[in-house]
Amino acid sequence: MTSTPIMTATEQPKYCYIVTGANSGIGLEATKQLASYLHLRNEKSVTIYMLCRSEERTRAAMATIGTPDILQFLKFDGSDSAETIQNHCVDKLPDGIKVEGILLNAGGFGDNKKQQKDKKQQSSSTTSNNSLSKDDVPVASSIAQANLIGHAILIDRLLKADKIDSSTRIVASGSEAAFASGVPMDFDKADFDGILQGTASLGGIPGVEYGWTKALLALYWAAFARHHPDLFVVTVSPGSVTTTNLLRQGGVNPFLRTVSKMAMFLGGSHQESVAAKRYIDALLGEERASQESGSFWASRKGYTKDYGDVSNLTICKFLKDVTLQEKAWNAVRKFVPL
Ligand SMILES: NC(=O)c1ccc[n+]([C@@H]2O[C@H](COP(=O)([O-])OP(=O)(O)OC[C@H]3O[C@@H](n4cnc5c(N)ncnc54)[C@H](OP(=O)(O)O)[C@@H]3O)[C@@H](O)[C@H]2O)c1
């Protein structure tokens, strides 16, 4: 747990937290819990940056949080180019500000197929090569952009700008769908590049792309922890919550919504406050004694019970496989321009 000195009204904030997808659902609840925690500690030198797609929705969300003075909106979309993420987010942080924690919460099922197609067409029209974006990197699927690629770029750019260091706690949003969807997943044979580009054949089973994306996410952050042994990152699943906008996202068709609701009914669900506390405990280091960098914490029973490190579960042995971690690392890094 960190301790932040109190500043006078004329000073610039010296410390900050970053939350992506902070305008809705578990991200909003986590922002509320964080703001309340900082307020109770009278942490006036702190800003919470809410990195979201819509300023309007974020301003409305801010109005529901009791401490609007410590909140700031920055525009962030996981489908943005690295240059845009640099301009809109990284360059907007004041010089010398210390980033205490980053909650990479944005994500879900992505946009619907039509939007994906539009984005690919839009992207290919700006370049001479149809499979490359204007950054000369491949174009990721909407679901990969939302959960993983935008976040990988954000952390990469913050690192390059010296805005994060060994005391920054990075928390990525995982899901039990990475291992408990009931669909067999052959990690050795799987085409990680194709999964991230949305071109891999995944059998047409509803929701399976989400499970694969969250699995690759956990492998990527495990690899990141090995590549950056001085930094701290943990993947945390908030557990199943039915009251958020997750199942209303564009990438969820009526059939997938029904299947997901049934899975959540059978696997259990809990309140947004309980889900968000998992994030906050990890962000503030409440679990520091037991959470290792690179680990994946989730429900070990169903979708809400027995919260802990899942890497020792038989079904999760892929997480510790360094070859698979590197396979995910290499696949994701293709989308992160140098
Ligand atoms: N609910 C669950 O049962 C559950 C279980 C395990 C894991 N999770 C994970 O928890 C996280 C939060 O989900 P939630 O249930 O709170 O759903 P939610 O209410 O739909 O919140 C998702 C947030 O992510 C943002 N977002 C989506 N795509 C984005 C993109 N391309 N770029 C930037 N922001 C984007 C959304 O922004 P807009 O408001 O602009 O759409 C929204 O703020 C997700 O990563 C989800 O996968 C949820």
PDBQT file of the ligand as one rigid body, heavy atoms in Angstrom, charges set to zero:
ROOT
HETATM    1  N1  LIG A 401     -19.316  -8.591 -16.309  1.00  0.00    +0.000 N 
HETATM    2  C1  LIG A 401     -18.695  -9.765 -16.188  1.00  0.00    +0.000 C 
HETATM    3  O1  LIG A 401     -19.331 -10.786 -15.863  1.00  0.00    +0.000 OA
HETATM    4  C2  LIG A 401     -17.209  -9.874 -16.420  1.00  0.00    +0.000 A 
HETATM    5  C3  LIG A 401     -16.557 -11.066 -16.032  1.00  0.00    +0.000 A 
HETATM    6  C4  LIG A 401     -15.196 -11.183 -16.247  1.00  0.00    +0.000 A 
HETATM    7  C5  LIG A 401     -14.496 -10.140 -16.851  1.00  0.00    +0.000 A 
HETATM    8  N2  LIG A 401     -15.157  -9.008 -17.218  1.00  0.00    +0.000 N 
HETATM    9  C6  LIG A 401     -14.375  -7.933 -17.834  1.00  0.00    +0.000 C 
HETATM   10  O2  LIG A 401     -14.547  -6.763 -17.065  1.00  0.00    +0.000 OA
HETATM   11  C7  LIG A 401     -14.332  -5.627 -17.902  1.00  0.00    +0.000 C 
HETATM   12  C8  LIG A 401     -15.473  -4.637 -17.695  1.00  0.00    +0.000 C 
HETATM   13  O3  LIG A 401     -16.681  -5.213 -18.157  1.00  0.00    +0.000 OA
HETATM   14  P1  LIG A 401     -18.130  -4.810 -17.624  1.00  0.00    +0.000 P 
HETATM   15  O4  LIG A 401     -18.830  -6.064 -17.302  1.00  0.00    +0.000 OA
HETATM   16  O5  LIG A 401     -18.038  -3.731 -16.632  1.00  0.00    +0.000 OA
HETATM   17  O6  LIG A 401     -18.800  -4.289 -18.994  1.00  0.00    +0.000 OA
HETATM   18  P2  LIG A 401     -19.243  -2.829 -19.484  1.00  0.00    +0.000 P 
HETATM   19  O7  LIG A 401     -20.205  -2.227 -18.522  1.00  0.00    +0.000 OA
HETATM   20  O8  LIG A 401     -19.701  -3.015 -20.884  1.00  0.00    +0.000 OA
HETATM   21  O9  LIG A 401     -17.892  -1.987 -19.458  1.00  0.00    +0.000 OA
HETATM   22  C9  LIG A 401     -16.929  -2.110 -20.470  1.00  0.00    +0.000 C 
HETATM   23  C10 LIG A 401     -16.121  -0.831 -20.532  1.00  0.00    +0.000 C 
HETATM   24  O10 LIG A 401     -15.087  -1.026 -21.510  1.00  0.00    +0.000 OA
HETATM   25  C11 LIG A 401     -15.190   0.034 -22.451  1.00  0.00    +0.000 C 
HETATM   26  N3  LIG A 401     -14.765  -0.404 -23.776  1.00  0.00    +0.000 N 
HETATM   27  C12 LIG A 401     -15.264  -1.398 -24.547  1.00  0.00    +0.000 A 
HETATM   28  N4  LIG A 401     -14.603  -1.472 -25.719  1.00  0.00    +0.000 NA
HETATM   29  C13 LIG A 401     -13.651  -0.516 -25.692  1.00  0.00    +0.000 A 
HETATM   30  C14 LIG A 401     -12.667  -0.073 -26.593  1.00  0.00    +0.000 A 
HETATM   31  N5  LIG A 401     -12.508  -0.602 -27.824  1.00  0.00    +0.000 N 
HETATM   32  N6  LIG A 401     -11.847   0.947 -26.213  1.00  0.00    +0.000 NA
HETATM   33  C15 LIG A 401     -11.992   1.541 -25.010  1.00  0.00    +0.000 A 
HETATM   34  N7  LIG A 401     -12.940   1.196 -24.118  1.00  0.00    +0.000 NA
HETATM   35  C16 LIG A 401     -13.751   0.178 -24.451  1.00  0.00    +0.000 A 
HETATM   36  C17 LIG A 401     -16.667   0.428 -22.457  1.00  0.00    +0.000 C 
HETATM   37  O11 LIG A 401     -16.794   1.730 -23.019  1.00  0.00    +0.000 OA
HETATM   38  P3  LIG A 401     -18.173   2.267 -23.666  1.00  0.00    +0.000 P 
HETATM   39  O12 LIG A 401     -19.040   2.680 -22.515  1.00  0.00    +0.000 OA
HETATM   40  O13 LIG A 401     -17.710   3.392 -24.530  1.00  0.00    +0.000 OA
HETATM   41  O14 LIG A 401     -18.754   1.133 -24.448  1.00  0.00    +0.000 OA
HETATM   42  C18 LIG A 401     -16.947   0.376 -20.968  1.00  0.00    +0.000 C 
HETATM   43  O15 LIG A 401     -16.482   1.517 -20.335  1.00  0.00    +0.000 OA
HETATM   44  C19 LIG A 401     -14.223  -6.148 -19.334  1.00  0.00    +0.000 C 
HETATM   45  O16 LIG A 401     -12.856  -6.228 -19.697  1.00  0.00    +0.000 OA
HETATM   46  C20 LIG A 401     -14.825  -7.540 -19.226  1.00  0.00    +0.000 C 
HETATM   47  O17 LIG A 401     -14.331  -8.407 -20.221  1.00  0.00    +0.000 OA
HETATM   48  C21 LIG A 401     -16.495  -8.838 -17.006  1.00  0.00    +0.000 A 
ENDROOT
TORSDOF 0
